[in-house]
Amino acid sequence: MDSMHPDPAPAPPPSLSDIKAQVARLEAAHKQKGLPLSGRIIHVMHHLPVEIVRIVPAESLEAGGMLSPPMTPEFKPEDVEAKVESADAKWRIHARTAHPALVSGIKSLSDTHDQILVAWTGEVLLQPDTNASPQPPSQATFPSIAQNLLAPFSAHQETPSPTSPSAPTPPPNESPLMVFGGEFNDQEKKEVETELERFTEVEQKFEEGGRLKYLPVFLPPDVSKGHYEGFCKKTLWPLFHYLLWLDSTATVPSPDPSWLAYHKTNQMFAQRVAEVYKPGDLIICHDYHLLLAPKMIRESLGQVFHPNAGWGTAHPSPAAHHANKRFDWDQSQQSTPTNANNEKSKTEKLGGFLSNVGSALGQHLSVGGEHGATPVEVMIGMFMHTPWPSSEIFRCLPTRREILDGMLGANLVSFQTYSYSRHFVSTCIRVCGYESTPGGVDANGQVTAVGYCPIGLDVKRVIHDRELPGVIPKMEALRQLYKDKKIIVGREKLDVAKGVYNKLQAFEKFLQVYPEWRGKVVLIQVTTPALSESPKLERMTAELVSHINGTYGSLDFTPVHHYHQALEKDEYFGLLSVADLALITSLRDGMNTTSMEFILCQDKTNKSPLVLSEFMGTVASFQSALQINPHDLLGVAHAINKGLNMPQAEKEERHQSLLDSVNGHTSYTWAATILKQLLENVGGEHTAHQTPALDINKFSQAYKNAKKRLMLFDYDGTLTPIVKVPSHAVPTERTLSAISTLAKDPKNVVYLISGRDGDFLEEHWGHVENLGMSAEHGSFVKQPGDEEFTNMTEALDMSWMSEVEEIFKYYTERTTGSTIEVKKASITWHYRNSDPDFGEFQCKQCLDLLESSLAPRRPIEVLVGKKNLEVRPLAVNKGEIVKRLMYENPDADLIFCAGDDKTDEDMFRSLRTVFPPGGIHSNDPIIMKPPVAVTSTLDPEEVAELKDVELHIRPDEIFATTVGPPAKKTLAAWHVTCPEEVVEALETLLESQ
């Protein structure tokens, strides 16, 4: 089940300068930690933002067979744009107008980074060589709106009618453009690359911006057609917009040729990236055309995926077994030593043999290389510009797993809205059985962060276009033409998902329900050809327009003007500026530029309201718009009436809110935010990563120099091995002796932070003096010297436990061998004794149900443990206890924290997040506010009296250590391989003192 809760309204974003400052701090911190950032960003997108024209002899076109014309652009080509022509007049390149927000966002990063854009050349156009210099590509003659609007009053009737769009006709002296259907040889490819280099220089001077290098991908015609017109248009795009395929799958051959073309295209893109990749490059893949690319890029760079460990260059080395000392639990267990271990001296210290275990992450470094070498991480982000459907829709895709695994090859996957990101996480859980983590997805050891960031407009460019000299005459002509009439405007591609037909139906309903508006309002609807042209939809739209005009029009008045054609920009911005209402009824869409452009244009004119579909990706940012369900025709009619009758004061108030949102979420802030998100999720900065072995010498020296120490230990799996019967996991004499010795030292504050209940801890550890204990993951705390545990949940709302228990009962009845364990402050569902596969499947289903339906509205968090699923209060966990101990002991200058499972990652996360992202400057104080674990047991008056504290601890004085293999992904900074080595490290530590 996917979340039905609405998207949260995006918080006011920081300024662009603030985001760039954060990026700079993150990069500086990464470099300081040894992560080699190259200062380059490689963007991978489907189509180059240019159009390439090849000038050929006229006779070669005549002998070339059937050629197809190019698609109609959304706008007529501009005269002022960057363009180049080769010296031999063989090639011509000029900028495309498609995807301006994406392109402007990418270009905005060129001020601080060298950028490479890897993309397909697009359909190369052919133009016959003529004596006269040819016009820019795709420049065809289109009838203007003004001509069409004036048609009923004109003496000349040759102009096409609004409801009968005609094909563009080239001028007599201009040669038509045709699509090239062949392949280029190596020489021609080099020529294109050379011309793109020249174009880059011209564009840089023309736009006065940073340099963006274009690197073309040359796809064979059959591959490019099968990829874009096949799998992208006919499979992915409809699916992502909730349009399931109407054709029977029985007619699709297996293997599907369009899928093979999609796979081949992504592979060619990945190989092209690998050709130019340098260690330290940041790679960002864009949109649904390249969903397989992140994984394929890693593979092209030589990385291999290791289950339960993630991506690396070779299979991780097995954990070395240290045989220096044997524990009580090992007397009956004999392990087979390796030859290397046999050669080890029994007096060899812990750090000596573990320091040779390398991380598997990285590229361009040999795994068995020089001791101490740090592997280079391949850093990949992905942004989805389209919506992401619910899991029930996505699971219909036959290649669903391949696509999800491809995307999860990235460090970060980001979406337009929170709901899209939530759908993606739910899809990974329900379709692939992967686990969710705080802020991401764990796919068999590879943790991918999942986020969202709404994209915006290039506001400066739109304002510039709005102020063009030709806009005002168009505005005056429209006002004169529709004097005393209200103008409703819309512009979309003529596609089912854009809801144009629904809009016309709603407008007809509006005229039916509100007859007083008949003859007083007009709808001007502009459409352009869709990704997948539908003659049926075009026919239905034309018939409905004719029906409305025939029913509610007259000889001198037409209520609906539909123009299926490209526009001049001054016409378009003039239309948006004079409109009294914008009507957008998309059935499903990501970013909608028309709504934002309308808001910016209205800022200088009427402050007119915006009627916006609730199924738009931008709707969460536009809370002041009149939001509608496009399927509710009567509701849309009411919204139109409300907008047309809205008082001016309310218009201005709503408009200001919308304008602030547009100015706050621009294409520039989007690009900088994506870069910041990626940097936050690479290099181990607040993210899971692979770790070196605990450096016992460094730890001993820091321990010796410290004046006050926090020593924090998990129990099961850290101080004692995991056993099938939990009651058998008792501490050995050596473990008790080591912890007792630590607790006696007055410089030490020692705590056991366990998921066990208080009775168990009291039975086995209660006799140890000066030992603090935390039971049930922080729900109960016993400070050193206290007699009783303090309940940390008394002031919390625990009514959710009955709801969770009902859900667990449902799955217990259907999963043989599973049980429910109810503790005082948490509830756990165990399936250790169930069928392993079915138990795992049921766990994923239950997890998704809890996270999608219960967690968003109740103060709980769900934890996936070892063969169990636990639900606990949101404000109570091991991490909050660690924060409490840090707050109560701000003068501590050494912290050792050891744990082995996912619940212990909360402790490691808390130890990281007390420091700001990007690290701290040498003299900056670290201020800590009272944590929830302190305030939850106090009255509001007592909380108000608490003060912030300044921590003495610094990042290099924290030894967060996980128990597990070296390739384990963790938030800790160090690792040991087994509980024996934890205790042995403590013994070595105490001996050295």
Protein Blocks (a to p, Z undefined) as FASTA:
>chain_A
ZZfbdcddddddddfklmmmmmmmmmmmmmmnopacehiacdddfbdcbdcdddddfklm
mmnopaddddddfbdcdfbdcddddfklpaccdddfehklmmmmmmmmmmmpccddddde
bjaddddddfbdcddehiacdddfklmmmmmmpcbfkbccfklccdddddfklccddddf
bdcdfklmmmmmmmmmmmmmmmmmmnopacdddddddddfklmmmmmmmmmmmmmmmmmn
opacfbdfklpccddfklmmmmmmmmmmmmmmmmmgcehiacddedjklmmmmmmmmmmn
opacdehkbpcfbdcddddddfkbccfklmmpccdddfklmmpcfkbcfklmmmmpccfe
dehiafklcehiacdddddddddfbdcddfklmmmpmklmmmmmmmmmpmbdcdfblklm
mmmmmmmmmmnopacdehiaceehiacddddddddddfklmmmmmmpmklmmmmmmmmmm
mgoiacddddddddfklommmmmmmmmmmmmmmmmlgopaccdddddddfbdcfklmmmm
mmmmmmmmmmmgcfkbcfbdcddddddfklmmmmmmmpcbdcdfbfbdcbdfklmmmmmm
mmmmnopacdddfkbfklmmmmmbccddfklmmlmmmmmmmmmmpcfklmmmmmmmmmmm
mmmmcfklmmmmmmmmmmmmgghiopacddddddfklmmmmmmmpmbdcddddfehplpc
cdfblmlmccdfklmmmmmmmmmpmkbccddddfbdfklmmmmmmmpghiacdeehhiac
cdehiabdcdfklmpcfklmmmmmmmmmmmmmmmghiacdddfkbccddfklgcfklmmm
mmmmmmmmmmmmmmmmpccdddddehiacdddfklcfklmmmmmmmmmmmbcbdcdddfb
fmlmmmmmmmmmmpcghiaafklccdddddfklmmmpcfklmmmpccdddfbdfklcccd
deddfklccfbfbdcfbfklmmmmmmmmmmmZZ
